[in-house]
Amino acid sequence: MKKALLILLGLLLGAGLYLYTEPELQRQARQQLDKLTGTEQSRRLYRWQDAGGQWQVTDQPPPAGTDYEILQYDPETNVIPSKNLTGQKKD
């Protein structure tokens, strides 16, 4: 029993090391996992202006009848928000 457990642990560590050294395979595995778990939808954001003129960005669509823009993003990328979300010109 102990020998089988060590073999299984060795196989898991070997598979993990292989995935770690193959970034393209990691990306493909993440895409398949996203499709299975439904997290692919979380990569979509909605941007619109509310009644007060303030910009809103959420993962849920705005109220019906509101004009909006769909933003796609890559969760593997670090993102720094723009200071120009209000639609004002930069100085």
PyRosetta script that sets phi, psi and omega in degrees:
from pyrosetta import init, pose_from_sequence

init()
pose = pose_from_sequence("MKKALLILLGLLLGAGLYLYTEPELQRQARQQLDKLTGTEQSRRLYRWQDAGGQWQVTDQPPPAGTDYEILQYDPETNVIPSKNLTGQKKD")
pose.set_psi(1, -44.4)
pose.set_omega(1, -179.3)
pose.set_phi(2, -64.4)
pose.set_psi(2, -37.6)
pose.set_omega(2, 179.9)
pose.set_phi(3, -65.7)
pose.set_psi(3, -41.6)
pose.set_omega(3, 179.3)
pose.set_phi(4, -64.8)
pose.set_psi(4, -37.8)
pose.set_omega(4, 178.5)
pose.set_phi(5, -65.7)
pose.set_psi(5, -41.1)
pose.set_omega(5, 177.9)
pose.set_phi(6, -66.0)
pose.set_psi(6, -38.4)
pose.set_omega(6, 177.7)
pose.set_phi(7, -64.8)
pose.set_psi(7, -44.8)
pose.set_omega(7, 178.5)
pose.set_phi(8, -61.7)
pose.set_psi(8, -43.2)
pose.set_omega(8, 178.0)
pose.set_phi(9, -62.1)
pose.set_psi(9, -41.5)
pose.set_omega(9, 178.2)
pose.set_phi(10, -63.2)
pose.set_psi(10, -41.6)
pose.set_omega(10, 177.7)
pose.set_phi(11, -64.0)
pose.set_psi(11, -42.7)
pose.set_omega(11, 178.7)
pose.set_phi(12, -64.1)
pose.set_psi(12, -42.8)
pose.set_omega(12, 177.9)
pose.set_phi(13, -65.1)
pose.set_psi(13, -39.9)
pose.set_omega(13, 178.0)
pose.set_phi(14, -63.5)
pose.set_psi(14, -44.1)
pose.set_omega(14, 178.4)
pose.set_phi(15, -64.0)
pose.set_psi(15, -40.9)
pose.set_omega(15, 178.0)
pose.set_phi(16, -63.0)
pose.set_psi(16, -42.4)
pose.set_omega(16, 178.2)
pose.set_phi(17, -64.5)
pose.set_psi(17, -40.2)
pose.set_omega(17, 178.5)
pose.set_phi(18, -63.0)
pose.set_psi(18, -45.6)
pose.set_omega(18, 178.2)
pose.set_phi(19, -63.2)
pose.set_psi(19, -37.5)
pose.set_omega(19, -179.8)
pose.set_phi(20, -63.5)
pose.set_psi(20, -35.2)
pose.set_omega(20, -176.4)
pose.set_phi(21, -89.8)
pose.set_psi(21, -4.1)
pose.set_omega(21, -179.3)
pose.set_phi(22, -120.4)
pose.set_psi(22, 86.3)
pose.set_omega(22, -176.4)
pose.set_phi(23, -59.2)
pose.set_psi(23, -35.9)
pose.set_omega(23, -179.7)
pose.set_phi(24, -66.7)
pose.set_psi(24, -39.8)
pose.set_omega(24, 177.4)
pose.set_phi(25, -66.3)
pose.set_psi(25, -37.0)
pose.set_omega(25, 175.9)
pose.set_phi(26, -60.3)
pose.set_psi(26, -44.8)
pose.set_omega(26, -178.7)
pose.set_phi(27, -62.7)
pose.set_psi(27, -44.4)
pose.set_omega(27, 179.5)
pose.set_phi(28, -64.1)
pose.set_psi(28, -41.0)
pose.set_omega(28, 178.8)
pose.set_phi(29, -63.9)
pose.set_psi(29, -40.3)
pose.set_omega(29, 178.1)
pose.set_phi(30, -64.0)
pose.set_psi(30, -40.3)
pose.set_omega(30, 179.0)
pose.set_phi(31, -63.0)
pose.set_psi(31, -43.0)
pose.set_omega(31, 178.7)
pose.set_phi(32, -65.0)
pose.set_psi(32, -41.0)
pose.set_omega(32, 178.6)
pose.set_phi(33, -65.2)
pose.set_psi(33, -39.5)
pose.set_omega(33, 177.6)
pose.set_phi(34, -61.7)
pose.set_psi(34, -40.6)
pose.set_omega(34, 179.1)
pose.set_phi(35, -64.8)
pose.set_psi(35, -39.6)
pose.set_omega(35, -179.1)
pose.set_phi(36, -70.8)
pose.set_psi(36, -37.3)
pose.set_omega(36, -175.3)
pose.set_phi(37, -94.1)
pose.set_psi(37, -10.7)
pose.set_omega(37, 179.0)
pose.set_phi(38, 82.9)
pose.set_psi(38, 8.4)
pose.set_omega(38, 180.0)
pose.set_phi(39, -76.3)
pose.set_psi(39, -8.2)
pose.set_omega(39, 177.5)
pose.set_phi(40, -60.5)
pose.set_psi(40, -34.7)
pose.set_omega(40, 179.0)
pose.set_phi(41, -64.3)
pose.set_psi(41, -28.7)
pose.set_omega(41, -177.0)
pose.set_phi(42, -70.9)
pose.set_psi(42, -4.2)
pose.set_omega(42, 178.2)
pose.set_phi(43, -86.5)
pose.set_psi(43, 5.3)
pose.set_omega(43, -178.8)
pose.set_phi(44, -111.5)
pose.set_psi(44, 130.2)
pose.set_omega(44, 176.2)
pose.set_phi(45, -120.3)
pose.set_psi(45, 154.2)
pose.set_omega(45, 179.1)
pose.set_phi(46, -117.3)
pose.set_psi(46, 133.2)
pose.set_omega(46, -179.4)
pose.set_phi(47, -123.2)
pose.set_psi(47, 128.3)
pose.set_omega(47, 179.1)
pose.set_phi(48, -156.0)
pose.set_psi(48, 167.1)
pose.set_omega(48, 176.5)
pose.set_phi(49, -101.1)
pose.set_psi(49, 133.7)
pose.set_omega(49, 177.8)
pose.set_phi(50, -81.4)
pose.set_psi(50, -178.3)
pose.set_omega(50, -177.0)
pose.set_phi(51, -60.2)
pose.set_psi(51, -27.4)
pose.set_omega(51, 179.5)
pose.set_phi(52, -86.0)
pose.set_psi(52, 0.3)
pose.set_omega(52, 179.3)
pose.set_phi(53, 87.0)
pose.set_psi(53, 3.4)
pose.set_omega(53, 179.9)
pose.set_phi(54, -84.3)
pose.set_psi(54, 138.3)
pose.set_omega(54, 177.9)
pose.set_phi(55, -74.6)
pose.set_psi(55, 137.0)
pose.set_omega(55, 177.0)
pose.set_phi(56, -121.5)
pose.set_psi(56, 137.5)
pose.set_omega(56, 175.1)
pose.set_phi(57, -131.0)
pose.set_psi(57, 117.6)
pose.set_omega(57, -178.9)
pose.set_phi(58, -140.1)
pose.set_psi(58, 171.3)
pose.set_omega(58, 175.7)
pose.set_phi(59, -91.9)
pose.set_psi(59, 1.3)
pose.set_omega(59, 177.4)
pose.set_phi(60, -112.3)
pose.set_psi(60, 144.5)
pose.set_omega(60, 178.9)
pose.set_phi(61, -62.5)
pose.set_psi(61, 152.0)
pose.set_omega(61, 179.0)
pose.set_phi(62, -71.3)
pose.set_psi(62, 172.8)
pose.set_omega(62, 177.0)
pose.set_phi(63, -57.6)
pose.set_psi(63, 152.0)
pose.set_omega(63, -178.9)
pose.set_phi(64, -56.3)
pose.set_psi(64, 139.6)
pose.set_omega(64, 178.8)
pose.set_phi(65, 88.5)
pose.set_psi(65, -1.4)
pose.set_omega(65, 179.9)
pose.set_phi(66, -93.8)
pose.set_psi(66, 129.9)
pose.set_omega(66, 174.9)
pose.set_phi(67, -70.4)
pose.set_psi(67, 137.7)
pose.set_omega(67, -179.2)
pose.set_phi(68, -148.2)
pose.set_psi(68, 168.0)
pose.set_omega(68, 179.1)
pose.set_phi(69, -123.6)
pose.set_psi(69, 136.4)
pose.set_omega(69, 176.9)
pose.set_phi(70, -92.7)
pose.set_psi(70, 128.2)
pose.set_omega(70, 178.3)
pose.set_phi(71, -111.3)
pose.set_psi(71, 131.3)
pose.set_omega(71, 175.8)
pose.set_phi(72, -105.2)
pose.set_psi(72, 145.2)
pose.set_omega(72, 177.4)
pose.set_phi(73, -142.7)
pose.set_psi(73, 159.8)
pose.set_omega(73, 178.2)
pose.set_phi(74, -103.6)
pose.set_psi(74, 115.6)
pose.set_omega(74, -177.5)
pose.set_phi(75, -66.4)
pose.set_psi(75, -10.9)
pose.set_omega(75, 178.1)
pose.set_phi(76, -84.2)
pose.set_psi(76, -3.0)
pose.set_omega(76, -177.1)
pose.set_phi(77, -109.0)
pose.set_psi(77, 135.9)
pose.set_omega(77, 173.8)
pose.set_phi(78, -74.4)
pose.set_psi(78, 138.1)
pose.set_omega(78, -176.7)
pose.set_phi(79, -125.7)
pose.set_psi(79, 131.9)
pose.set_omega(79, 173.8)
pose.set_phi(80, -110.4)
pose.set_psi(80, 120.4)
pose.set_omega(80, -177.3)
pose.set_phi(81, -61.2)
pose.set_psi(81, 145.2)
pose.set_omega(81, 177.5)
pose.set_phi(82, -74.8)
pose.set_psi(82, 145.6)
pose.set_omega(82, 176.1)
pose.set_phi(83, -78.1)
pose.set_psi(83, -10.5)
pose.set_omega(83, -174.4)
pose.set_phi(84, -101.6)
pose.set_psi(84, 48.2)
pose.set_omega(84, 179.3)
pose.set_phi(85, -84.0)
pose.set_psi(85, -10.9)
pose.set_omega(85, -176.8)
pose.set_phi(86, -89.3)
pose.set_psi(86, -2.7)
pose.set_omega(86, -179.7)
pose.set_phi(87, 82.8)
pose.set_psi(87, 6.2)
pose.set_omega(87, 178.5)
pose.set_phi(88, -83.3)
pose.set_psi(88, 154.2)
pose.set_omega(88, 178.6)
pose.set_phi(89, -73.1)
pose.set_psi(89, 143.8)
pose.set_omega(89, 175.1)
pose.set_phi(90, -77.7)
pose.set_psi(90, 147.4)
pose.set_omega(90, 177.5)
pose.set_phi(91, -83.6)
pose.dump_pdb("model.pdb")
